[in-house]
Amino acid sequence: MNMRTVVPMLFALAFAGAAFAQEATPQAVVTEGDTLLVERVQQENSAAMPARGMTMQQVEAKYGKPADQLDPRGGQKRQWPTINRWTYPTFTVYFEKSRVIDAVANKADANEVGPKPAIR
């Protein structure tokens, strides 16, 4: 084979591979009765969850004791901070050391499409 036939063949194979990979990508199927977690959270008031930077004491004073305090993650190396997680009925709070870095809404019911539950 010469270069005149090899180069177009390689482009055709690359294009076909890209098209196949695009179609093979799994996509979530959302039916009419499903509620997306993102949609519900956008409708809810953001004040219903702790704000970034609040301390553990401030969160507990405002929202009460958490339903569960999950095992800490990280901290194996100095540059990997320990992340603590507290769960409440409607949200989970993530702390770096003793400060809130994020609060995430929990699924309201089994039909709601959203992230998987926290790993214990």
C-alpha positions in Angstrom: 0.0 0.0 0.0 1.1 3.5 -0.7 0.6 6.7 1.4 -2.2 7.8 -1.0 -4.4 4.9 0.1 -3.3 4.6 3.7 -4.0 8.1 4.8 -7.6 8.3 3.7 -8.2 4.9 5.1 -6.8 6.0 8.5 -9.1 9.1 8.5 -12.1 7.0 7.6 -11.3 4.6 10.5 -10.8 7.4 13.0 -14.1 9.0 11.9 -16.0 5.7 12.2 -14.4 5.1 15.6 -15.4 8.5 16.9 -19.0 8.1 15.6 -19.2 4.6 17.3 -17.8 5.9 20.6 -20.4 8.8 20.6 -23.3 6.3 20.1 -21.9 3.9 22.7 -21.9 6.5 25.4 -24.5 5.6 28.1 -27.2 8.2 28.7 -29.7 8.4 31.6 -33.2 7.7 30.6 -35.7 10.1 32.2 -39.3 9.4 31.9 -42.2 11.8 32.2 -42.9 10.9 35.9 -39.3 11.3 37.0 -38.1 14.4 38.8 -34.5 15.5 38.4 -32.8 16.4 41.6 -31.2 19.4 39.9 -34.7 20.8 39.0 -36.0 20.4 42.6 -32.9 22.0 44.1 -33.1 25.0 41.7 -36.7 25.5 42.9 -35.9 25.3 46.6 -34.5 28.1 48.7 -30.7 27.9 49.0 -31.0 29.1 52.6 -32.5 25.7 53.5 -28.9 24.4 53.5 -25.7 25.5 55.3 -23.6 28.1 53.5 -19.9 27.6 52.6 -17.6 28.6 55.4 -19.9 27.9 58.3 -18.4 26.1 61.2 -19.6 22.7 62.5 -20.9 24.5 65.6 -22.8 27.0 63.5 -24.4 24.2 61.4 -25.4 22.3 64.5 -26.8 25.4 66.2 -28.9 26.3 63.1 -30.0 22.8 61.8 -29.7 20.6 65.0 -27.8 17.4 65.4 -27.2 15.5 62.2 -29.1 12.2 61.6 -25.8 10.6 60.9 -22.1 11.5 61.0 -20.3 9.4 58.3 -16.8 8.2 58.7 -14.2 10.8 57.7 -12.4 10.4 54.4 -8.9 11.6 53.3 -6.1 12.8 55.5 -3.7 10.1 54.5 -1.2 12.8 53.4 -0.6 16.3 54.5 -1.9 17.7 51.2 -5.1 15.6 51.4 -7.4 17.3 54.0 -9.8 15.2 56.1 -13.4 15.5 54.8 -16.2 15.0 57.4 -19.8 14.4 56.3 -22.9 14.9 58.2 -26.3 13.8 56.8 -29.6 15.5 57.5 -33.0 14.3 56.2 -32.9 16.6 53.2 -29.2 17.3 52.6 -25.6 16.2 53.3 -22.9 18.6 54.5 -19.3 18.2 53.6 -16.6 19.8 55.9 -12.9 20.3 55.4 -11.6 20.3 58.9 -14.4 22.1 60.7 -15.7 24.4 57.9 -18.4 23.7 55.3 -17.1 23.3 51.8 -20.4 22.1 50.3 -24.0 21.1 51.1 -25.8 18.7 48.7 -29.5 17.9 48.5 -30.5 14.3 49.1 -33.0 12.5 46.9 -36.5 13.1 48.0 -37.8 9.7 46.8 -36.7 6.7 44.7 -38.1 8.2 41.5 -35.9 11.2 41.7 -32.9 11.1 39.3 -29.8 12.3 41.0 -26.5 11.3 42.6 -26.0 8.0 44.3 -26.0 7.9 48.1 -22.8 8.6 50.0 -20.3 5.8 50.4 -20.0 4.7 54.0 
